Amino acid sequence: MINEGANLTKDADVIVETQPSNTMMPSDEVRSPQPNKFIAIAIAFVMMAIAIAIWLLRPPLDPYTQSVLSLSGDPVQGRSIFVMNCVACHGQWANGKVGPSLHGVSERKSDAKLVQQVVSGETPPMPQFQPSPQDMADLLSYLKQL
Ligand code: HEC
């Protein structure tokens, strides 16, 4: 009785171990890389499509900002507009006082963002300015050379 039981277990082990390893493994190795590659390409494609969709659906610039960006500014004029309106907070040479230093600000913010910063009044205590498009273009060209 004891021997028979032992033999049965042994036989079962042999069947489980030998059969699958000879027949299943090779075909698995051939098949698995292709679906993985396909999934990776599909994910990359979907992400690119989403990025393009976000770019296409970005809000258009408002007409004011558009006209500012279409004008070429004069940094000397911009400097005098800055002295009249901005130095109280940003300092005589834009080094910062109440407001932050503006040196290198154009590397951190796009042209459109700089225009928004000046005309929006969204970051109190900085007031909302309403310069003409040409004045704003001049101011922008001054900010960009800081
Ligand atoms: C009453 C004070 C005040 C005046 C006047 C003022 N600002 Fe500011 N400005 C600030 C403050 C405070 C901030 C920081 C706002 C924040 O990000 O919370 C700021 C931020 C900015 C920034 C963004 C800086 C950054 O690092 O992102 C720009 C650009 C700027 N001001 C330009 C100007 C210009 C140009 C003028 C003049 C037309 C002006 N400011 C006048 C107080 C002022």
Backbone and ligand atoms as CSV (ligand in chain L), in Angstrom:
chain,resi,resn,atom,element,x,y,z
A,1,MET,N,N,0.837,-1.210,0.000
A,1,MET,CA,C,0.000,0.000,0.000
A,1,MET,C,C,0.870,1.259,0.000
A,2,ILE,N,N,1.862,1.247,0.883
A,2,ILE,CA,C,2.704,2.446,0.982
A,2,ILE,C,C,3.503,2.655,-0.311
A,3,ASN,N,N,4.015,1.573,-0.853
A,3,ASN,CA,C,4.781,1.669,-2.092
A,3,ASN,C,C,3.958,2.184,-3.265
A,4,GLU,N,N,2.738,1.673,-3.386
A,4,GLU,CA,C,1.897,2.099,-4.519
A,4,GLU,C,C,1.666,3.620,-4.496
A,5,GLY,N,N,1.355,4.085,-3.243
A,5,GLY,CA,C,1.120,5.535,-3.113
A,5,GLY,C,C,2.337,6.326,-3.572
A,6,ALA,N,N,3.519,5.888,-3.133
A,6,ALA,CA,C,4.743,6.602,-3.489
A,6,ALA,C,C,4.962,6.601,-4.990
A,7,ASN,N,N,4.684,5.485,-5.619
A,7,ASN,CA,C,4.893,5.413,-7.072
A,7,ASN,C,C,3.979,6.353,-7.835
A,8,LEU,N,N,2.724,6.428,-7.361
A,8,LEU,CA,C,1.771,7.298,-8.070
A,8,LEU,C,C,2.251,8.748,-8.058
A,9,THR,N,N,2.690,9.192,-6.875
A,9,THR,CA,C,3.166,10.578,-6.772
A,9,THR,C,C,4.355,10.813,-7.692
A,10,LYS,N,N,5.257,9.863,-7.715
A,10,LYS,CA,C,6.444,9.997,-8.543
A,10,LYS,C,C,6.081,10.113,-10.032
A,11,ASP,N,N,5.143,9.226,-10.435
A,11,ASP,CA,C,4.740,9.245,-11.853
A,11,ASP,C,C,4.158,10.607,-12.234
A,12,ALA,N,N,3.300,11.088,-11.345
A,12,ALA,CA,C,2.663,12.376,-11.654
A,12,ALA,C,C,3.710,13.473,-11.809
A,13,ASP,N,N,4.704,13.458,-10.917
A,13,ASP,CA,C,5.762,14.469,-11.003
A,13,ASP,C,C,6.466,14.421,-12.348
A,14,VAL,N,N,6.752,13.212,-12.791
A,14,VAL,CA,C,7.492,13.067,-14.040
A,14,VAL,C,C,6.692,13.636,-15.201
A,15,ILE,N,N,5.397,13.344,-15.209
A,15,ILE,CA,C,4.568,13.820,-16.328
A,15,ILE,C,C,4.523,15.353,-16.358
A,16,VAL,N,N,4.313,15.941,-15.192
A,16,VAL,CA,C,4.197,17.404,-15.135
A,16,VAL,C,C,5.507,18.066,-15.566
A,17,GLU,N,N,6.629,17.454,-15.125
A,17,GLU,CA,C,7.900,18.109,-15.410
A,17,GLU,C,C,8.335,17.992,-16.872
A,18,THR,N,N,8.168,16.803,-17.445
A,18,THR,CA,C,8.774,16.604,-18.752
A,18,THR,C,C,7.926,17.122,-19.901
A,19,GLN,N,N,6.619,16.854,-19.873
A,19,GLN,CA,C,5.832,17.168,-21.073
A,19,GLN,C,C,5.769,18.656,-21.419
A,20,PRO,N,N,5.399,19.495,-20.483
A,20,PRO,CA,C,5.238,20.888,-20.894
A,20,PRO,C,C,6.557,21.531,-21.329
A,21,SER,N,N,7.658,21.216,-20.617
A,21,SER,CA,C,8.900,21.905,-20.933
A,21,SER,C,C,9.385,21.615,-22.350
A,22,ASN,N,N,9.053,20.432,-22.875
A,22,ASN,CA,C,9.505,20.131,-24.234
A,22,ASN,C,C,8.610,20.747,-25.307
A,23,THR,N,N,7.312,20.801,-25.024
A,23,THR,CA,C,6.404,21.206,-26.102
A,23,THR,C,C,6.027,22.685,-26.056
A,24,MET,N,N,5.888,23.291,-24.844
A,24,MET,CA,C,5.345,24.642,-24.758
A,24,MET,C,C,6.410,25.750,-24.882
A,25,MET,N,N,7.570,25.536,-24.272
A,25,MET,CA,C,8.540,26.632,-24.163
A,25,MET,C,C,8.977,27.250,-25.498
A,26,PRO,N,N,9.348,26.449,-26.495
A,26,PRO,CA,C,9.871,27.087,-27.719
A,26,PRO,C,C,8.859,28.045,-28.360
A,27,SER,N,N,7.589,27.611,-28.445
A,27,SER,CA,C,6.618,28.473,-29.110
A,27,SER,C,C,6.366,29.738,-28.293
A,28,ASP,N,N,6.430,29.652,-26.940
A,28,ASP,CA,C,6.269,30.847,-26.097
A,28,ASP,C,C,7.357,31.863,-26.415
A,29,GLU,N,N,8.584,31.390,-26.539
A,29,GLU,CA,C,9.698,32.298,-26.770
A,29,GLU,C,C,9.543,33.036,-28.100
A,30,VAL,N,N,9.008,32.350,-29.098
A,30,VAL,CA,C,8.866,32.971,-30.408
A,30,VAL,C,C,7.741,33.994,-30.399
A,31,ARG,N,N,6.645,33.663,-29.688
A,31,ARG,CA,C,5.472,34.523,-29.769
A,31,ARG,C,C,5.566,35.780,-28.902
A,32,SER,N,N,6.153,35.700,-27.701
A,32,SER,CA,C,6.001,36.794,-26.745
A,32,SER,C,C,6.609,38.144,-27.170
A,33,PRO,N,N,7.744,38.233,-27.847
A,33,PRO,CA,C,8.285,39.560,-28.141
A,33,PRO,C,C,7.377,40.408,-29.030
A,34,GLN,N,N,6.680,39.820,-29.968
A,34,GLN,CA,C,5.907,40.620,-30.917
A,34,GLN,C,C,4.726,41.361,-30.301
A,35,PRO,N,N,3.874,40.696,-29.491
A,35,PRO,CA,C,2.798,41.471,-28.867
A,35,PRO,C,C,3.344,42.583,-27.967
A,36,ASN,N,N,4.455,42.339,-27.249
A,36,ASN,CA,C,5.031,43.392,-26.394
A,36,ASN,C,C,5.434,44.602,-27.212
A,37,LYS,N,N,6.075,44.350,-28.333
A,37,LYS,CA,C,6.504,45.427,-29.218
A,37,LYS,C,C,5.293,46.195,-29.738
A,38,PHE,N,N,4.270,45.443,-30.112
A,38,PHE,CA,C,3.063,46.058,-30.649
A,38,PHE,C,C,2.408,46.962,-29.603
A,39,ILE,N,N,2.335,46.473,-28.347
A,39,ILE,CA,C,1.719,47.266,-27.278
A,39,ILE,C,C,2.530,48.535,-27.039
A,40,ALA,N,N,3.864,48.409,-27.049
A,40,ALA,CA,C,4.711,49.589,-26.821
A,40,ALA,C,C,4.500,50.628,-27.918
A,41,ILE,N,N,4.434,50.170,-29.168
A,41,ILE,CA,C,4.219,51.099,-30.282
A,41,ILE,C,C,2.835,51.733,-30.181
A,42,ALA,N,N,1.843,50.917,-29.811
A,42,ALA,CA,C,0.481,51.442,-29.690
A,42,ALA,C,C,0.406,52.514,-28.613
A,43,ILE,N,N,1.059,52.264,-27.454
A,43,ILE,CA,C,1.048,53.251,-26.364
A,43,ILE,C,C,1.746,54.533,-26.807
A,44,ALA,N,N,2.895,54.391,-27.475
A,44,ALA,CA,C,3.626,55.573,-27.949
A,44,ALA,C,C,2.759,56.371,-28.916
A,45,PHE,N,N,2.052,55.657,-29.791
A,45,PHE,CA,C,1.204,56.315,-30.787
A,45,PHE,C,C,0.066,57.075,-30.114
A,46,VAL,N,N,-0.585,56.429,-29.150
A,46,VAL,CA,C,-1.707,57.065,-28.446
A,46,VAL,C,C,-1.223,58.309,-27.707
A,47,MET,N,N,-0.037,58.212,-27.059
A,47,MET,CA,C,0.472,59.367,-26.327
A,47,MET,C,C,0.803,60.519,-27.268
A,48,MET,N,N,1.340,60.192,-28.436
A,48,MET,CA,C,1.635,61.246,-29.410
A,48,MET,C,C,0.354,61.902,-29.890
A,49,ALA,N,N,-0.663,61.076,-30.133
A,49,ALA,CA,C,-1.948,61.611,-30.603
A,49,ALA,C,C,-2.547,62.541,-29.554
A,50,ILE,N,N,-2.431,62.167,-28.267
A,50,ILE,CA,C,-2.956,63.022,-27.192
A,50,ILE,C,C,-2.181,64.332,-27.150
A,51,ALA,N,N,-0.847,64.262,-27.275
A,51,ALA,CA,C,-0.020,65.477,-27.239
A,51,ALA,C,C,-0.396,66.407,-28.384
A,52,ILE,N,N,-0.588,65.838,-29.572
A,52,ILE,CA,C,-0.943,66.660,-30.735
A,52,ILE,C,C,-2.325,67.278,-30.526
A,53,ALA,N,N,-3.259,66.500,-29.973
A,53,ALA,CA,C,-4.612,67.013,-29.734
A,53,ALA,C,C,-4.578,68.174,-28.752
A,54,ILE,N,N,-3.798,68.043,-27.671
A,54,ILE,CA,C,-3.688,69.133,-26.686
A,54,ILE,C,C,-3.101,70.377,-27.343
A,55,TRP,N,N,-2.083,70.151,-28.194
A,55,TRP,CA,C,-1.457,71.287,-28.875
A,55,TRP,C,C,-2.441,71.975,-29.813
A,56,LEU,N,N,-3.227,71.184,-30.553
A,56,LEU,CA,C,-4.187,71.761,-31.496
A,56,LEU,C,C,-5.323,72.484,-30.772
A,57,LEU,N,N,-5.681,71.992,-29.587
A,57,LEU,CA,C,-6.819,72.569,-28.866
A,57,LEU,C,C,-6.401,73.674,-27.898
A,58,ARG,N,N,-5.091,74.050,-27.926
A,58,ARG,CA,C,-4.652,75.092,-26.989
A,58,ARG,C,C,-5.435,76.370,-27.261
A,59,PRO,N,N,-5.733,77.139,-26.214
A,59,PRO,CA,C,-6.537,78.337,-26.428
A,59,PRO,C,C,-5.794,79.325,-27.316
A,60,PRO,N,N,-6.483,79.942,-28.262
A,60,PRO,CA,C,-5.823,80.920,-29.123
A,60,PRO,C,C,-5.454,82.159,-28.319
A,61,LEU,N,N,-4.413,82.877,-28.743
A,61,LEU,CA,C,-4.036,84.104,-28.049
A,61,LEU,C,C,-5.133,85.143,-28.236
A,62,ASP,N,N,-5.335,85.944,-27.202
A,62,ASP,CA,C,-6.334,86.997,-27.323
A,62,ASP,C,C,-5.837,88.053,-28.317
A,63,PRO,N,N,-6.749,88.834,-28.916
A,63,PRO,CA,C,-6.359,89.795,-29.957
A,63,PRO,C,C,-5.320,90.805,-29.471
A,64,TYR,N,N,-5.427,91.241,-28.209
A,64,TYR,CA,C,-4.463,92.215,-27.681
A,64,TYR,C,C,-3.054,91.628,-27.715
A,65,THR,N,N,-2.893,90.434,-27.136
A,65,THR,CA,C,-1.568,89.807,-27.119
A,65,THR,C,C,-1.057,89.566,-28.531
A,66,GLN,N,N,-1.962,89.150,-29.408
A,66,GLN,CA,C,-1.568,88.931,-30.807
A,66,GLN,C,C,-0.994,90.199,-31.427
A,67,SER,N,N,-1.681,91.338,-31.191
A,67,SER,CA,C,-1.183,92.567,-31.830
A,67,SER,C,C,0.116,93.026,-31.180
A,68,VAL,N,N,0.274,92.795,-29.850
A,68,VAL,CA,C,1.553,93.140,-29.202
A,68,VAL,C,C,2.684,92.334,-29.832
A,69,LEU,N,N,2.451,91.034,-30.002
A,69,LEU,CA,C,3.517,90.169,-30.504
A,69,LEU,C,C,3.817,90.419,-31.977
A,70,SER,N,N,2.867,91.019,-32.697
A,70,SER,CA,C,3.116,91.286,-34.115
A,70,SER,C,C,3.941,92.567,-34.301
A,71,LEU,N,N,4.022,93.394,-33.265
A,71,LEU,CA,C,4.774,94.655,-33.366
A,71,LEU,C,C,6.223,94.428,-32.945
A,72,SER,N,N,7.125,95.267,-33.493
A,72,SER,CA,C,8.493,95.165,-32.993
A,72,SER,C,C,8.706,96.278,-31.973
A,73,GLY,N,N,9.234,95.891,-30.817
A,73,GLY,CA,C,9.355,96.845,-29.718
A,73,GLY,C,C,10.696,97.541,-29.689
A,74,ASP,N,N,10.700,98.701,-29.058
A,74,ASP,CA,C,11.939,99.461,-28.892
A,74,ASP,C,C,12.343,99.408,-27.412
A,75,PRO,N,N,13.444,98.740,-27.082
A,75,PRO,CA,C,13.819,98.584,-25.673
A,75,PRO,C,C,14.126,99.896,-24.964
A,76,VAL,N,N,14.522,100.943,-25.718
A,76,VAL,CA,C,14.802,102.238,-25.077
A,76,VAL,C,C,13.494,102.868,-24.610
A,77,GLN,N,N,12.479,102.837,-25.494
A,77,GLN,CA,C,11.142,103.264,-25.093
A,77,GLN,C,C,10.646,102.425,-23.923
A,78,GLY,N,N,10.891,101.115,-24.038
A,78,GLY,CA,C,10.462,100.175,-22.994
A,78,GLY,C,C,11.075,100.531,-21.653
A,79,ARG,N,N,12.327,100.911,-21.674
A,79,ARG,CA,C,13.019,101.296,-20.438
A,79,ARG,C,C,12.322,102.491,-19.786
A,80,SER,N,N,11.929,103.482,-20.595
A,80,SER,CA,C,11.302,104.651,-19.970
A,80,SER,C,C,9.889,104.322,-19.471
A,81,ILE,N,N,9.190,103.439,-20.144
A,81,ILE,CA,C,7.885,102.996,-19.631
A,81,ILE,C,C,8.080,102.233,-18.320
A,82,PHE,N,N,9.141,101.444,-18.267
A,82,PHE,CA,C,9.453,100.682,-17.060
A,82,PHE,C,C,9.743,101.626,-15.893
A,83,VAL,N,N,10.554,102.667,-16.168
A,83,VAL,CA,C,10.910,103.615,-15.102
A,83,VAL,C,C,9.661,104.287,-14.546
A,84,MET,N,N,8.725,104.639,-15.423
A,84,MET,CA,C,7.523,105.336,-14.973
A,84,MET,C,C,6.561,104.435,-14.202
A,85,ASN,N,N,6.506,103.148,-14.559
A,85,ASN,CA,C,5.448,102.301,-14.002
A,85,ASN,C,C,5.912,101.172,-13.074
A,86,CYS,N,N,7.124,100.758,-13.196
A,86,CYS,CA,C,7.492,99.479,-12.589
A,86,CYS,C,C,8.583,99.558,-11.531
A,87,VAL,N,N,9.406,100.609,-11.573
A,87,VAL,CA,C,10.586,100.621,-10.690
A,87,VAL,C,C,10.225,100.665,-9.206
A,88,ALA,N,N,9.067,101.260,-8.872
A,88,ALA,CA,C,8.682,101.344,-7.472
A,88,ALA,C,C,8.685,99.957,-6.830
A,89,CYS,N,N,8.286,98.964,-7.585
A,89,CYS,CA,C,8.217,97.606,-7.034
A,89,CYS,C,C,9.373,96.710,-7.478
A,90,HIS,N,N,9.796,96.881,-8.715
A,90,HIS,CA,C,10.812,95.945,-9.216
A,90,HIS,C,C,12.224,96.521,-9.136
A,91,GLY,N,N,12.337,97.766,-8.653
A,91,GLY,CA,C,13.670,98.345,-8.473
A,91,GLY,C,C,14.138,99.086,-9.709
A,92,GLN,N,N,15.011,100.058,-9.473
A,92,GLN,CA,C,15.503,100.921,-10.544
A,92,GLN,C,C,16.060,100.114,-11.716
A,93,TRP,N,N,16.800,99.065,-11.417
A,93,TRP,CA,C,17.391,98.246,-12.482
A,93,TRP,C,C,16.782,96.839,-12.511
A,94,ALA,N,N,15.523,96.786,-12.095
A,94,ALA,CA,C,14.768,95.524,-12.136
A,94,ALA,C,C,15.409,94.433,-11.293
A,95,ASN,N,N,16.149,94.879,-10.256
A,95,ASN,CA,C,16.789,93.886,-9.389
A,95,ASN,C,C,15.865,93.321,-8.318
A,96,GLY,N,N,14.674,93.908,-8.218
A,96,GLY,CA,C,13.725,93.401,-7.238
A,96,GLY,C,C,13.637,94.273,-6.001
A,97,LYS,N,N,12.405,94.474,-5.533
A,97,LYS,CA,C,12.135,95.233,-4.300
A,97,LYS,C,C,10.928,94.566,-3.662
A,98,VAL,N,N,9.739,95.209,-3.853
A,98,VAL,CA,C,8.493,94.544,-3.434
A,98,VAL,C,C,8.241,93.355,-4.371
A,99,GLY,N,N,8.418,93.628,-5.650
A,99,GLY,CA,C,8.282,92.565,-6.648
A,99,GLY,C,C,9.625,91.887,-6.863
A,100,PRO,N,N,9.614,90.731,-7.502
A,100,PRO,CA,C,10.855,89.977,-7.711
A,100,PRO,C,C,11.779,90.636,-8.738
A,101,SER,N,N,13.038,90.243,-8.722
A,101,SER,CA,C,13.972,90.655,-9.770
A,101,SER,C,C,13.456,90.125,-11.107
A,102,LEU,N,N,13.625,90.934,-12.134
A,102,LEU,CA,C,13.122,90.510,-13.447
A,102,LEU,C,C,14.258,90.104,-14.388
A,103,HIS,N,N,15.444,89.974,-13.840
A,103,HIS,CA,C,16.555,89.550,-14.704
A,103,HIS,C,C,16.369,88.095,-15.116
A,104,GLY,N,N,16.481,87.866,-16.414
A,104,GLY,CA,C,16.309,86.511,-16.941
A,104,GLY,C,C,14.862,86.037,-16.930
A,105,VAL,N,N,13.925,86.973,-16.705
A,105,VAL,CA,C,12.521,86.550,-16.611
A,105,VAL,C,C,12.017,85.963,-17.936
A,106,SER,N,N,12.576,86.467,-19.056
A,106,SER,CA,C,12.097,85.976,-20.362
A,106,SER,C,C,12.576,84.555,-20.642
A,107,GLU,N,N,13.545,84.077,-19.839
A,107,GLU,CA,C,13.921,82.662,-20.004
A,107,GLU,C,C,12.945,81.761,-19.276
A,108,ARG,N,N,12.277,82.328,-18.267
A,108,ARG,CA,C,11.322,81.534,-17.495
A,108,ARG,C,C,9.923,81.634,-18.063
A,109,LYS,N,N,9.601,82.756,-18.713
A,109,LYS,CA,C,8.230,82.963,-19.185
A,109,LYS,C,C,8.223,83.275,-20.677
A,110,SER,N,N,7.195,82.776,-21.358
A,110,SER,CA,C,7.052,83.066,-22.787
A,110,SER,C,C,6.632,84.524,-22.956
A,111,ASP,N,N,6.760,85.037,-24.185
A,111,ASP,CA,C,6.337,86.403,-24.470
A,111,ASP,C,C,4.882,86.617,-24.062
A,112,ALA,N,N,4.040,85.650,-24.449
A,112,ALA,CA,C,2.617,85.782,-24.149
A,112,ALA,C,C,2.372,85.825,-22.632
A,113,LYS,N,N,3.130,85.022,-21.882
A,113,LYS,CA,C,2.983,85.000,-20.413
A,113,LYS,C,C,3.423,86.337,-19.804
A,114,LEU,N,N,4.473,86.940,-20.371
A,114,LEU,CA,C,4.937,88.229,-19.850
A,114,LEU,C,C,3.879,89.299,-20.087
A,115,VAL,N,N,3.277,89.267,-21.273
A,115,VAL,CA,C,2.204,90.227,-21.567
A,115,VAL,C,C,1.057,90.025,-20.579
A,116,GLN,N,N,0.676,88.770,-20.374
A,116,GLN,CA,C,-0.407,88.469,-19.437
A,116,GLN,C,C,-0.076,88.977,-18.032
A,117,GLN,N,N,1.177,88.793,-17.625
A,117,GLN,CA,C,1.605,89.224,-16.291
A,117,GLN,C,C,1.351,90.716,-16.094
A,118,VAL,N,N,1.614,91.484,-17.139
A,118,VAL,CA,C,1.490,92.938,-17.017
A,118,VAL,C,C,0.029,93.390,-17.125
A,119,VAL,N,N,-0.748,92.786,-18.021
A,119,VAL,CA,C,-2.101,93.311,-18.268
A,119,VAL,C,C,-3.210,92.602,-17.491
A,120,SER,N,N,-2.905,91.462,-16.881
A,120,SER,CA,C,-4.006,90.687,-16.295
A,120,SER,C,C,-4.394,91.137,-14.896
A,121,GLY,N,N,-3.419,91.595,-14.101
A,121,GLY,CA,C,-3.728,91.930,-12.708
A,121,GLY,C,C,-4.057,90.702,-11.884
A,122,GLU,N,N,-3.576,89.536,-12.325
A,122,GLU,CA,C,-3.916,88.295,-11.619
A,122,GLU,C,C,-2.993,87.995,-10.446
A,123,THR,N,N,-1.872,88.743,-10.316
A,123,THR,CA,C,-0.952,88.473,-9.213
A,123,THR,C,C,-0.771,89.709,-8.353
A,124,PRO,N,N,-1.797,90.034,-7.538
A,124,PRO,CA,C,-1.669,91.172,-6.644
A,124,PRO,C,C,-0.483,90.971,-5.706
A,125,PRO,N,N,0.185,92.026,-5.279
A,125,PRO,CA,C,-0.192,93.439,-5.409
A,125,PRO,C,C,0.177,94.077,-6.738
A,126,MET,N,N,0.724,93.306,-7.681
A,126,MET,CA,C,1.058,93.930,-8.958
A,126,MET,C,C,-0.229,94.375,-9.641
A,127,PRO,N,N,-0.320,95.678,-9.960
A,127,PRO,CA,C,-1.573,96.175,-10.540
A,127,PRO,C,C,-1.785,95.704,-11.972
A,128,GLN,N,N,-2.995,95.940,-12.464
A,128,GLN,CA,C,-3.334,95.616,-13.848
A,128,GLN,C,C,-3.014,96.831,-14.702
A,129,PHE,N,N,-2.047,96.684,-15.611
A,129,PHE,CA,C,-1.682,97.797,-16.496
A,129,PHE,C,C,-2.425,97.644,-17.806
A,130,GLN,N,N,-2.671,98.792,-18.467
A,130,GLN,CA,C,-3.348,98.726,-19.761
A,130,GLN,C,C,-2.586,99.542,-20.798
A,131,PRO,N,N,-1.353,99.164,-21.093
A,131,PRO,CA,C,-0.588,99.922,-22.084
A,131,PRO,C,C,-1.132,99.675,-23.492
A,132,SER,N,N,-0.885,100.634,-24.383
A,132,SER,CA,C,-1.250,100.412,-25.787
A,132,SER,C,C,-0.399,99.257,-26.300
A,133,PRO,N,N,-0.851,98.595,-27.371
A,133,PRO,CA,C,-0.049,97.469,-27.880
A,133,PRO,C,C,1.394,97.865,-28.164
A,134,GLN,N,N,1.610,99.075,-28.719
A,134,GLN,CA,C,2.990,99.484,-29.006
A,134,GLN,C,C,3.793,99.663,-27.723
A,135,ASP,N,N,3.191,100.291,-26.704
A,135,ASP,CA,C,3.890,100.458,-25.424
A,135,ASP,C,C,4.222,99.091,-24.819
A,136,MET,N,N,3.271,98.180,-24.914
A,136,MET,CA,C,3.505,96.847,-24.355
A,136,MET,C,C,4.614,96.139,-25.130
A,137,ALA,N,N,4.643,96.325,-26.454
A,137,ALA,CA,C,5.707,95.712,-27.263
A,137,ALA,C,C,7.062,96.286,-26.869
A,138,ASP,N,N,7.115,97.592,-26.614
A,138,ASP,CA,C,8.362,98.219,-26.166
A,138,ASP,C,C,8.792,97.661,-24.814
A,139,LEU,N,N,7.834,97.604,-23.902
A,139,LEU,CA,C,8.109,97.083,-22.564
A,139,LEU,C,C,8.618,95.641,-22.644
A,140,LEU,N,N,7.964,94.855,-23.491
A,140,LEU,CA,C,8.357,93.450,-23.653
A,140,LEU,C,C,9.796,93.345,-24.170
A,141,SER,N,N,10.141,94.197,-25.132
A,141,SER,CA,C,11.495,94.106,-25.676
A,141,SER,C,C,12.525,94.503,-24.610
A,142,TYR,N,N,12.130,95.419,-23.689
A,142,TYR,CA,C,13.033,95.758,-22.573
A,142,TYR,C,C,13.160,94.572,-21.610
A,143,LEU,N,N,12.023,93.956,-21.262
A,143,LEU,CA,C,12.062,92.810,-20.331
A,143,LEU,C,C,12.906,91.671,-20.898
A,144,LYS,N,N,12.860,91.503,-22.224
A,144,LYS,CA,C,13.576,90.382,-22.842
A,144,LYS,C,C,15.082,90.582,-22.871
A,145,GLN,N,N,15.519,91.839,-22.722
A,145,GLN,CA,C,16.973,92.041,-22.719
A,145,GLN,C,C,17.543,92.094,-21.301
A,146,LEU,N,N,16.678,91.924,-20.292
A,146,LEU,CA,C,17.176,91.942,-18.906
A,146,LEU,C,C,17.941,90.657,-18.591
L,1,HEC,C1,C,2.753,97.315,-6.800
L,1,HEC,C2,C,3.979,96.660,-7.091
L,1,HEC,C3,C,4.273,96.245,-8.521
L,1,HEC,C4,C,4.304,97.047,-9.647
L,1,HEC,C5,C,4.015,98.549,-9.771
L,1,HEC,C6,C,4.714,96.182,-10.736
L,1,HEC,N1,N,4.897,94.917,-10.287
L,1,HEC,FE1,FE,5.477,93.318,-11.394
L,1,HEC,N2,N,5.274,92.126,-9.795
L,1,HEC,C7,C,4.965,92.543,-8.511
L,1,HEC,C8,C,4.883,91.387,-7.653
L,1,HEC,C9,C,4.558,91.398,-6.170
L,1,HEC,C10,C,5.158,90.265,-8.462
L,1,HEC,C11,C,5.158,88.800,-8.061
L,1,HEC,C12,C,3.756,88.304,-8.332
L,1,HEC,C13,C,3.591,86.830,-8.101
L,1,HEC,O1,O,4.111,86.049,-8.917
L,1,HEC,O2,O,2.918,86.479,-7.163
L,1,HEC,C14,C,5.411,90.778,-9.801
L,1,HEC,C15,C,5.744,89.967,-10.875
L,1,HEC,C16,C,6.109,90.442,-12.095
L,1,HEC,C17,C,6.587,89.643,-13.194
L,1,HEC,C18,C,6.769,88.123,-13.180
L,1,HEC,C19,C,8.073,87.828,-12.511
L,1,HEC,C20,C,8.395,86.365,-12.485
L,1,HEC,O3,O,9.482,86.030,-12.000
L,1,HEC,O4,O,7.579,85.539,-12.926
L,1,HEC,C21,C,6.840,90.462,-14.254
L,1,HEC,C22,C,7.347,90.073,-15.621
L,1,HEC,C23,C,6.506,91.791,-13.805
L,1,HEC,N3,N,6.082,91.755,-12.514
L,1,HEC,C24,C,6.627,92.902,-14.605
L,1,HEC,C25,C,6.220,94.165,-14.217
L,1,HEC,C26,C,6.213,95.302,-15.104
L,1,HEC,C27,C,6.695,95.298,-16.534
L,1,HEC,C28,C,5.696,96.334,-14.390
L,1,HEC,C29,C,5.424,97.741,-14.885
L,1,HEC,C30,C,4.554,97.859,-16.016
L,1,HEC,C31,C,5.388,95.845,-13.054
L,1,HEC,N4,N,5.716,94.524,-12.990
L,1,HEC,C32,C,4.881,96.624,-12.035
L,1,HEC,C33,C,4.744,93.820,-8.103
L,1,HEC,C34,C,4.648,94.914,-8.938
